[in-house]
Amino acid sequence: MTATRSEIVQKVRAAAAEIRPIPDNVSNEAFATASLTDDYNFDSLDLIKILFKIEEDFEIKFDEEKVDSETLVNIEDLCRYIETQVAC
């Protein structure tokens, strides 16, 4: 499965919006640079739910040794990680 950056951002946004509302007036570009925890007040359980949804949507598996709060600081980092996984 291949996906464009725009498609990845849209799917991540949709996954996040299932947990907490993302304002409609936030562009995908602004959303991509945001932090789910700092900008949208997602907690650790919310983040786990989003990661599970992303694994399902993209048919990927997150490597627990490579994915943590230091490697995934913002949504852009998450999208980059997804890109590397869907390209495999």
C-alpha positions as CSV (number, residue, x, y, z in Angstrom):
1,M,0.0,0.0,0.0
2,T,1.3,3.4,-0.9
3,A,-0.1,6.7,0.3
4,T,0.7,10.3,-0.3
5,R,1.7,12.6,2.5
6,S,-1.7,14.3,2.2
7,E,-3.5,11.0,2.4
8,I,-1.5,10.1,5.5
9,V,-2.3,13.4,7.2
10,Q,-6.0,13.1,6.4
11,K,-6.1,9.5,7.9
12,V,-4.2,10.6,11.0
13,R,-6.5,13.5,11.4
14,A,-9.6,11.2,11.0
15,A,-8.2,8.8,13.6
16,A,-7.5,11.7,16.0
17,A,-11.0,13.1,15.4
18,E,-12.6,9.8,16.4
19,I,-11.1,10.4,19.9
20,R,-11.4,14.2,20.3
21,P,-12.7,16.9,18.0
22,I,-10.2,18.7,15.7
23,P,-11.5,22.1,14.7
24,D,-12.6,22.4,11.1
25,N,-10.8,25.7,10.6
26,V,-7.4,24.0,11.2
27,S,-5.8,23.3,7.9
28,N,-4.1,19.9,7.3
29,E,-0.7,21.8,7.1
30,A,-1.3,23.3,10.5
31,F,-2.6,20.0,11.9
32,A,0.6,18.2,10.7
33,T,2.8,20.6,12.7
34,A,0.8,20.3,15.9
35,S,1.3,18.1,18.9
36,L,-1.6,15.9,19.9
37,T,-0.7,16.3,23.5
38,D,0.3,19.9,23.7
39,D,-2.1,21.4,21.1
40,Y,-5.1,19.1,21.4
41,N,-4.8,17.8,25.0
42,F,-4.7,14.1,24.1
43,D,-3.6,11.9,26.9
44,S,-1.5,8.7,26.7
45,L,-4.6,6.5,26.4
46,D,-5.9,8.7,23.5
47,L,-2.5,8.3,21.8
48,I,-2.6,4.5,22.1
49,K,-6.1,4.5,20.6
50,I,-4.9,6.6,17.7
51,L,-1.9,4.3,17.1
52,F,-4.1,1.2,17.0
53,K,-6.4,2.9,14.5
54,I,-3.5,3.9,12.3
55,E,-2.1,0.4,12.4
56,E,-5.5,-0.8,11.2
57,D,-6.0,1.8,8.6
58,F,-2.5,1.5,7.1
59,E,-2.0,-2.2,7.8
60,I,1.3,-1.5,9.6
61,K,2.7,-2.3,13.0
62,F,4.5,0.2,15.2
63,D,7.9,-0.9,16.5
64,E,7.7,-0.3,20.2
65,E,11.4,0.2,20.4
66,K,11.3,3.0,17.8
67,V,8.1,4.7,18.7
68,D,7.9,6.9,21.8
69,S,7.2,10.4,23.0
70,E,10.7,11.5,22.0
71,T,10.6,10.2,18.4
72,L,7.0,11.2,17.8
73,V,7.0,14.8,19.0
74,N,4.3,16.1,16.6
75,I,2.0,14.8,13.9
76,E,4.6,15.4,11.2
77,D,6.9,12.9,12.9
78,L,4.1,10.4,13.0
79,C,3.3,10.9,9.3
80,R,7.0,10.4,8.5
81,Y,7.1,7.2,10.4
82,I,4.0,5.9,8.6
83,E,5.5,6.8,5.3
84,T,8.5,4.6,6.1
85,Q,6.3,1.7,7.0
86,V,3.9,1.9,4.1
87,A,6.8,2.1,1.7
88,C,8.1,-1.3,2.8
